[in-house]
């Protein structure tokens, strides 16, 4: 080795050391920057939690009323009226999954109308199938119940793609790795001058391997995953003046409590670091309720850092508190853990691009102008609920004090006889020696306060509660006079008008969710055409696009108003019975004037039957099992009688002389096959 070669190698070593030192310094600087960023987010979330502490305190207080234990230190009797009303309204507002309504957009144009109609029908089937598989009903029930109880309900919708690695592509990648490893021998051959340039081969192999790596993952399944989120586990930015505009919040954070073992499995690269995270435990339920004045915001939490929740010494029940942060400005999300200074998941962009960035959906039935948080129905009727419990408590105390008693003249009898009367039990016969005195002069009733039912009448309170909650008289079982069917329908209409504002706001949320579902399913990472065919049948029309404007230009996604509530009332069904004959007659007349085929008219009448059965509210009736279907079409075999021939005319039967003569005019038929001659005039 020459001195020049030695100097060159020494310089290479120095450059390598300097590069490694720069890489370590850059990594250390990146970690410091990451810790500073995570610390800033922790402070930002803690400040927002302190800012909304009063709202979470209200959640805990409202839930106590729904449990039927408003203030056990004050009231001996606590009637769970709020819980009953919540159950009734939940069934009214969300009794079933809503019906998707997808219509061709006005901007589709005449050239794309047919495609838009096919896509609209396919989307309706796909949306309802995704909601059913995602168990929307099971998520919507606590979602609506939370809005009625604490004033605010949240749920989260996320698109989940389960992928796997293709074995054939894995084998090709392994072969390329072996070829790259074999280049080391080629480098030795290059030194001898009898081998090609290994750098070119290595670059070619690496490009091929990179191309295969992109296609090695195959999608196993795609689905919409839905989760209910408790109101206290959501946090919006403090700069948002009203939570009703949460879609415009600069950021939203969701709190997630995850067992330590599950967190390590989800984030294996941070498994050791998770051991030092703050541990949380499920709050152990207690039979003793706190005093109403000592309720705090932490009483609304399901998990706590205290030792009261530690049920096992092994620590298997320990959880870590994760915050999933969604940043509207960067349109990315990340995950941090309480007690850790590093990201569990760095900032990433969601796979599904939708017109709304946040995957969260919020519903609140009551909003008050100028307030950041909505008002709950429990909070609005709290004084009436307390008054009801106070009347029932006083009524119980009055009845306890109004137990009939008898007194006796202890001076008229000796001490032994007086002890017998004092120790006597209820219904017991006691032998007494009254020394000849009359019993009426020795034993006499003691006067007590009589109960006046008017003082403890709660009908006025119940009427006011029904007015606030929008519950009709028959539903809350306070009806005292028999009602006619017409009066019951009038009360039903009153209930629907009272809760109409809540149903309209809920329909608005579900309409946004239907749009979100359609955009997620039609995105490039959504459902494939094969997936849609498996859901909607072989005639399904489907496109995958990342251009949201194209979806809006083709279809308009919505839900049928009120389709999530209870079925139509008897009065609406009666209105439909009047309208149905007119629709049937109109279908027949319009079809006749337009020259429509009988099959088209039959399809229209079939839709009327389906709509009639749907309006009954009985989901157990299958209309298509009642409606007769068209017979299957017999396939036409070329060359068979009736099939088109080479000249376009139907192929005649073997014994049809007229058709044979039309096919070949010069053909001579035998006399017995000729048609009979008419006699001469």
WOCOR-V97681 format. One record per run of one state. SS is the DSSP state (~ for helix, > for strand, _ for the rest). FROM is the first residue (numbers start at 1). TO is the last residue. If there is no record, write none. Layout:
BEGIN
SS_FROM_TO + SS_FROM_TO
END
This chain:
BEGIN
__1_2 + ~_3_51 + __52_52 + ~_53_67 + __68_80 + ~_81_93 + __94_99 + >_100_104 + __105_105 + ~_106_108 + __109_109 + ~_110_133 + __134_135 + ~_136_149 + __150_152 + >_153_165 + __166_166 + ~_167_192 + __193_197 + ~_198_215 + __216_216 + >_217_229 + __230_230 + ~_231_233 + >_234_236 + __237_242 + ~_243_248 + __249_250 + >_251_259 + ~_260_266 + __267_267 + ~_268_274 + __275_278 + >_279_282 + __283_291 + ~_292_294 + __295_296 + ~_297_300 + __301_302 + >_303_304 + __305_306 + ~_307_309 + __310_318 + >_319_327 + __328_331 + >_332_337 + __338_344 + >_345_348 + __349_359 + >_360_363 + __364_376 + ~_377_380 + __381_381 + ~_382_401 + __402_405 + >_406_408 + __409_414 + ~_415_423 + __424_438 + ~_439_442 + >_443_445 + __446_452 + ~_453_456 + __457_458 + ~_459_469 + __470_484 + ~_485_498 + __499_499 + ~_500_522 + __523_528 + ~_529_536 + __537_547 + ~_548_554 + >_555_559 + __560_569 + ~_570_594 + __595_597 + ~_598_615 + __616_622 + ~_623_625 + __626_643 + >_644_644 + __645_649 + >_650_650 + __651_656 + ~_657_663 + __664_670 + ~_671_673 + __674_681
END
